[in-house]
Amino acid sequence: MFKSRNFVILLVMVLILSLAVSGCKSKDASKGLDDNGTEEVIEIGYGHGFMPETPHHKAAIKFKEEVEQATNGKVKVNLFPSGQLGSAREMFEGLQMGTQEIALVPTARISGFAPELQLFDLPFLFPNREIGYKIMDGEVGTALLDSLKSQKIKGVAFYEDGYKHFTANKPISELEDFKGLKFRTMESPIIINQFKALGANPTPIDFGELYSSLQLGVVDGQENPLVTIVSSKFYEVQTNLTLSEHAYLGHVLIFSDDWYNKLPKDIQEILYEKGREIAKWQRQAVQEEEKNYLQTIKDAGVNVVELSPEEKEKMKEITLSVHQEYVKLFGNEILDKTYEEIEKYK
């Protein structure tokens, strides 16, 4: 009996000691240490939908390099271009669920989650890129990024695809040329009403089906920045390009909010600041690459039309009513502030 009691006491002491050691390990793990007391590497999945040769992926590479260097290897950024982690919607949901950490997605593709971002879809809103950048990096941009918090997303910075242009299977040099043409649109009331105002017939089609729809004549034309027209090879199935700069297509760098908030403060600061710094680099890179994109389109035999200032003004006036669609959805505050800043920066 005595030996049995001693055995029980010894067993209890072993269990208590094991729990104590386990508790120490858990405490170390909460400080970012593994079971051996060495610092763990924070691995990050960063996804986007563009091809490796684009400024979007080059910006992702730059982010990876600068973050890993600034953190002395404490952070490892794994890049997934070309939609490897899914569509913009799927990546957004991945951030919400915590299965992905960082994404660079088009503002227009996540409007179902963050409808306020449709501000960028308004026709002829930004007089030029420089004013657009000031608005994106100022109070309006901050308010739009903050609106993502309700979706468990941390908005970091606005990147870009650039100004949108029209492609079609007939030349478009004046307002009347839109009449009767079927244009592909996204499922967006603002963009649908833009084409209605221009006199065209808007036809919502998923982006993944756009190339074949143009090829088969399901629609006569579409709108996109030059980087998308080239990377998606729309110039192969369209005979005309109109340089209209009629609307702006932005991207937004976003983090999983729950994941971000659990990181050490110094790592948070590096990720956030690098994301914002590289946004400015990426925008400039897009502008520099656009000359090459345009040359690629011309070399393919596409007829390029430059919209005259007079015709651009006509289109601006006739599509101004579309801005009221945004007001109906979100009130006057954001749009009025945008107008105010545009006047200030002109």
C-alpha positions as CSV (number, residue, x, y, z in Angstrom):
1,M,0.0,0.0,0.0
2,F,2.9,2.3,1.0
3,K,4.7,1.7,-2.4
4,S,1.4,2.3,-4.2
5,R,0.9,5.6,-2.5
6,N,4.4,6.7,-3.3
7,F,3.9,5.8,-6.9
8,V,0.7,8.0,-7.1
9,I,2.5,10.9,-5.5
10,L,5.4,10.6,-7.9
11,L,3.0,10.4,-10.9
12,V,1.2,13.6,-9.7
13,M,4.5,15.4,-9.3
14,V,5.5,14.4,-12.9
15,L,2.2,15.7,-14.3
16,I,2.6,19.0,-12.4
17,L,6.1,19.4,-13.7
18,S,5.0,18.6,-17.3
19,L,2.2,21.2,-17.1
20,A,4.6,23.8,-15.8
21,V,7.0,23.2,-18.6
22,S,4.1,23.2,-21.1
23,G,3.0,26.5,-19.6
24,C,6.4,28.0,-20.1
25,K,6.4,26.9,-23.8
26,S,3.0,28.5,-24.3
27,K,4.2,31.7,-22.8
28,D,7.2,31.7,-25.1
29,A,5.0,31.0,-28.1
30,S,2.9,34.0,-27.4
31,K,6.1,36.1,-27.8
32,G,6.7,34.6,-31.2
33,L,9.1,31.9,-30.1
34,D,8.9,28.2,-31.0
35,D,9.4,25.3,-28.6
36,N,13.1,25.6,-28.8
37,G,13.1,29.2,-27.8
38,T,14.1,30.5,-31.2
39,E,12.1,33.2,-33.0
40,E,9.5,32.0,-35.5
41,V,9.4,33.3,-39.1
42,I,6.0,34.9,-39.9
43,E,4.9,33.6,-43.3
44,I,2.5,35.7,-45.4
45,G,0.4,34.7,-48.4
46,Y,0.1,37.7,-50.8
47,G,-2.2,37.1,-53.8
48,H,-3.3,39.1,-56.9
49,G,-4.8,38.5,-60.3
50,F,-2.2,39.9,-62.7
51,M,0.5,38.2,-64.7
52,P,4.2,38.2,-63.6
53,E,5.3,40.8,-66.1
54,T,2.9,43.5,-65.0
55,P,3.7,46.5,-62.7
56,H,1.2,44.9,-60.2
57,H,3.4,41.8,-59.7
58,K,6.6,43.8,-59.8
59,A,5.2,45.9,-57.0
60,A,4.4,42.7,-55.1
61,I,8.0,41.6,-55.6
62,K,9.3,44.9,-54.3
63,F,7.0,44.6,-51.3
64,K,8.4,41.1,-50.6
65,E,12.0,42.2,-50.9
66,E,11.7,45.4,-48.8
67,V,9.6,43.8,-46.0
68,E,11.9,40.8,-45.7
69,Q,14.9,43.1,-45.6
70,A,13.3,45.6,-43.1
71,T,12.3,42.8,-40.7
72,N,15.7,41.0,-41.0
73,G,14.1,37.9,-42.2
74,K,11.5,37.7,-39.4
75,V,8.8,37.9,-42.2
76,K,8.7,35.8,-45.3
77,V,6.3,36.9,-48.0
78,N,5.0,34.2,-50.4
79,L,3.7,35.6,-53.7
80,F,0.8,34.1,-55.7
81,P,0.1,36.0,-58.9
82,S,-2.2,35.3,-61.8
83,G,-5.2,34.4,-59.6
84,Q,-3.5,31.4,-58.0
85,L,-5.5,32.0,-54.8
86,G,-8.8,32.6,-56.7
87,S,-10.8,35.5,-57.9
88,A,-10.8,38.9,-56.2
89,R,-14.0,37.9,-54.4
90,E,-12.4,34.7,-53.2
91,M,-9.3,36.4,-52.0
92,F,-11.3,39.0,-50.2
93,E,-13.2,36.2,-48.4
94,G,-9.9,34.4,-47.7
95,L,-8.7,37.5,-45.8
96,Q,-12.0,37.6,-43.9
97,M,-11.7,33.9,-42.9
98,G,-8.0,34.2,-42.2
99,T,-6.8,31.7,-44.8
100,Q,-4.9,34.5,-46.6
101,E,-3.1,37.5,-45.3
102,I,-2.6,40.0,-48.1
103,A,-4.4,40.7,-51.4
104,L,-4.2,43.3,-54.2
105,V,-7.6,43.5,-55.8
106,P,-9.5,45.8,-58.2
107,T,-11.9,48.2,-56.4
108,A,-14.5,47.4,-59.0
109,R,-14.4,43.7,-58.3
110,I,-15.1,44.0,-54.5
111,S,-17.9,46.6,-54.7
112,G,-20.3,44.0,-53.4
113,F,-18.4,44.0,-50.1
114,A,-17.4,47.7,-50.2
115,P,-19.8,49.6,-52.4
116,E,-18.4,53.0,-51.5
117,L,-15.4,52.1,-53.6
118,Q,-17.6,52.6,-56.7
119,L,-16.5,56.2,-56.5
120,F,-13.7,55.3,-58.8
121,D,-16.2,54.1,-61.4
122,L,-17.8,57.5,-61.9
123,P,-17.2,58.7,-65.4
124,F,-14.8,61.7,-65.9
125,L,-14.4,62.2,-62.2
126,F,-10.7,62.9,-61.9
127,P,-9.4,65.6,-64.2
128,N,-6.0,64.0,-64.2
129,R,-3.9,61.4,-62.4
130,E,-2.1,63.7,-60.1
131,I,-5.4,65.1,-58.7
132,G,-6.7,61.5,-58.4
133,Y,-3.6,60.5,-56.4
134,K,-4.0,63.4,-54.0
135,I,-7.6,62.4,-53.4
136,M,-6.8,58.7,-52.9
137,D,-4.0,59.5,-50.5
138,G,-6.0,62.2,-48.7
139,E,-9.2,62.4,-46.6
140,V,-11.5,60.8,-49.1
141,G,-9.1,57.9,-49.7
142,T,-8.7,57.4,-45.9
143,A,-12.5,57.3,-45.4
144,L,-12.9,54.7,-48.2
145,L,-10.1,52.5,-46.8
146,D,-11.6,52.8,-43.3
147,S,-15.0,51.6,-44.7
148,L,-13.5,48.2,-45.1
149,K,-13.1,47.7,-41.3
150,S,-16.7,46.5,-41.1
151,Q,-15.7,43.6,-43.4
152,K,-12.8,42.6,-41.2
153,I,-10.4,44.0,-43.7
154,K,-7.6,46.6,-43.2
155,G,-7.4,48.9,-46.2
156,V,-3.8,50.0,-46.8
157,A,-3.4,51.9,-50.0
158,F,-4.7,52.5,-53.5
159,Y,-2.7,51.1,-56.4
160,E,-3.8,51.4,-60.0
161,D,-4.6,49.9,-63.4
162,G,-5.0,53.4,-64.8
163,Y,-7.5,55.3,-66.9
164,K,-10.0,53.2,-68.8
165,H,-10.4,53.4,-72.6
166,F,-13.0,51.9,-75.0
167,T,-12.3,49.2,-77.5
168,A,-14.8,48.2,-80.2
169,N,-15.2,46.6,-83.6
170,K,-16.0,50.0,-85.1
171,P,-14.2,53.3,-84.7
172,I,-15.5,55.5,-81.8
173,S,-14.5,59.2,-82.3
174,E,-17.7,60.9,-81.2
175,L,-20.7,60.5,-78.9
176,E,-23.0,59.3,-81.7
177,D,-20.8,56.3,-82.4
178,F,-22.0,54.6,-79.3
179,K,-25.6,54.2,-80.5
180,G,-26.7,50.6,-80.9
181,L,-23.4,49.1,-79.8
182,K,-23.4,46.3,-77.2
183,F,-20.8,47.0,-74.5
184,R,-19.7,44.5,-71.9
185,T,-20.1,45.8,-68.3
186,M,-19.7,44.6,-64.8
187,E,-22.7,44.0,-62.6
188,S,-22.6,47.6,-61.5
189,P,-25.5,50.1,-61.7
190,I,-23.1,53.0,-62.1
191,I,-21.3,51.5,-65.1
192,I,-24.5,50.2,-66.6
193,N,-26.0,53.6,-66.4
194,Q,-22.8,55.1,-67.9
195,F,-23.2,53.2,-71.1
196,K,-26.9,53.9,-71.2
197,A,-26.1,57.6,-71.0
198,L,-23.7,57.3,-73.8
199,G,-26.4,55.6,-76.0
200,A,-24.9,52.1,-75.9
201,N,-26.5,48.8,-74.8
202,P,-24.8,47.6,-71.6
203,T,-24.5,43.8,-71.3
204,P,-23.2,42.4,-68.0
205,I,-20.7,39.6,-68.6
206,D,-18.2,38.0,-66.3
207,F,-14.6,39.1,-66.9
208,G,-13.5,35.5,-67.4
209,E,-15.8,35.2,-70.4
210,L,-15.0,38.6,-71.9
211,Y,-12.4,37.5,-74.4
212,S,-14.6,34.8,-76.0
213,S,-17.6,37.1,-75.9
214,L,-15.7,39.7,-78.0
215,Q,-14.3,37.0,-80.2
216,L,-17.8,35.5,-80.9
217,G,-19.5,38.9,-81.3
218,V,-21.7,38.5,-78.2
219,V,-20.7,42.1,-77.5
220,D,-19.2,44.8,-79.7
221,G,-16.9,46.4,-77.2
222,Q,-15.6,46.8,-73.7
223,E,-13.8,49.3,-71.4
224,N,-10.5,48.7,-69.6
225,P,-7.1,50.3,-68.9
226,L,-4.3,49.6,-71.3
227,V,-2.6,47.1,-69.0
228,T,-5.7,44.9,-69.0
229,I,-6.3,45.3,-72.7
230,V,-2.7,44.0,-73.3
231,S,-2.4,41.4,-70.5
232,S,-5.8,39.9,-71.5
233,K,-5.0,40.2,-75.2
234,F,-8.3,42.0,-76.0
235,Y,-6.5,43.7,-78.9
236,E,-6.6,40.3,-80.7
237,V,-10.4,40.4,-80.9
238,Q,-11.0,44.1,-81.2
239,T,-10.2,46.3,-84.2
240,N,-10.4,49.8,-82.6
241,L,-9.1,51.5,-79.5
242,T,-10.4,54.9,-78.4
243,L,-8.1,56.7,-75.9
244,S,-10.9,58.3,-73.8
245,E,-9.6,58.3,-70.2
246,H,-13.2,58.4,-69.3
247,A,-12.9,56.7,-65.9
248,Y,-10.3,55.4,-63.5
249,L,-9.7,51.8,-62.4
250,G,-8.0,51.4,-59.1
251,H,-6.6,48.5,-57.1
252,V,-6.5,48.3,-53.3
253,L,-4.0,46.7,-51.1
254,I,-5.7,45.0,-48.2
255,F,-4.8,42.9,-45.2
256,S,-6.7,40.5,-43.1
257,D,-7.6,42.7,-40.1
258,D,-7.7,39.9,-37.5
259,W,-4.3,38.6,-38.6
260,Y,-2.8,42.1,-38.8
261,N,-4.0,43.0,-35.3
262,K,-2.2,40.0,-33.8
263,L,1.2,40.9,-35.2
264,P,3.9,42.6,-33.2
265,K,3.6,46.4,-33.5
266,D,7.0,46.8,-35.2
267,I,5.9,44.3,-37.9
268,Q,2.6,46.0,-38.3
269,E,4.3,49.3,-39.0
270,I,6.7,47.9,-41.5
271,L,3.9,46.1,-43.5
272,Y,1.6,49.1,-43.5
273,E,4.3,51.7,-44.4
274,K,5.9,49.6,-47.1
275,G,2.4,48.9,-48.6
276,R,1.7,52.7,-48.9
277,E,5.2,53.6,-50.1
278,I,5.2,51.0,-52.9
279,A,1.7,52.1,-54.0
280,K,3.3,55.3,-55.3
281,W,6.1,53.3,-57.0
282,Q,3.5,51.1,-58.7
283,R,1.4,54.0,-60.0
284,Q,4.5,55.5,-61.7
285,A,5.5,52.1,-63.1
286,V,2.0,51.7,-64.7
287,Q,2.4,55.1,-66.4
288,E,5.8,54.2,-67.8
289,E,4.6,50.9,-69.1
290,E,1.6,52.4,-70.8
291,K,3.8,53.5,-73.7
292,N,4.8,49.9,-74.3
293,Y,1.2,48.7,-74.0
294,L,0.0,51.2,-76.6
295,Q,2.8,50.2,-79.0
296,T,1.8,46.5,-78.6
297,I,-1.8,47.4,-79.5
298,K,-0.7,49.5,-82.5
299,D,1.7,46.7,-83.7
300,A,-1.2,44.3,-83.7
301,G,-2.9,46.5,-86.3
302,V,-5.5,48.0,-84.1
303,N,-6.8,51.4,-85.2
304,V,-6.2,53.9,-82.4
305,V,-8.4,57.0,-82.1
306,E,-7.7,59.9,-79.8
307,L,-10.8,61.4,-78.4
308,S,-10.9,65.2,-79.1
309,P,-11.3,67.6,-76.1
310,E,-14.7,68.7,-77.5
311,E,-16.1,65.1,-77.7
312,K,-14.7,64.3,-74.3
313,E,-16.5,67.3,-72.9
314,K,-19.8,66.1,-74.5
315,M,-19.4,62.7,-73.0
316,K,-18.5,64.2,-69.6
317,E,-21.7,66.3,-69.6
318,I,-24.0,63.6,-70.7
319,T,-22.7,61.1,-68.1
320,L,-22.7,63.6,-65.2
321,S,-26.1,62.3,-64.3
322,V,-24.5,58.9,-63.4
323,H,-22.8,60.6,-60.4
324,Q,-26.2,60.9,-58.9
325,E,-26.4,57.1,-58.8
326,Y,-23.6,57.2,-56.2
327,V,-25.4,59.9,-54.2
328,K,-28.6,57.7,-54.2
329,L,-26.6,54.9,-52.7
330,F,-24.3,56.8,-50.2
331,G,-25.6,60.3,-49.9
332,N,-23.7,63.5,-50.8
333,E,-20.9,63.5,-48.2
334,I,-18.2,61.5,-50.0
335,L,-18.9,62.8,-53.5
336,D,-19.2,66.5,-52.3
337,K,-15.8,66.1,-50.5
338,T,-14.3,64.7,-53.7
339,Y,-15.6,67.6,-55.7
340,E,-14.3,70.0,-53.1
341,E,-10.8,68.5,-53.2
342,I,-10.8,68.4,-57.0
343,E,-11.4,72.2,-57.1
344,K,-8.8,72.8,-54.5
345,Y,-6.1,70.8,-56.5
346,K,-6.9,72.2,-60.0
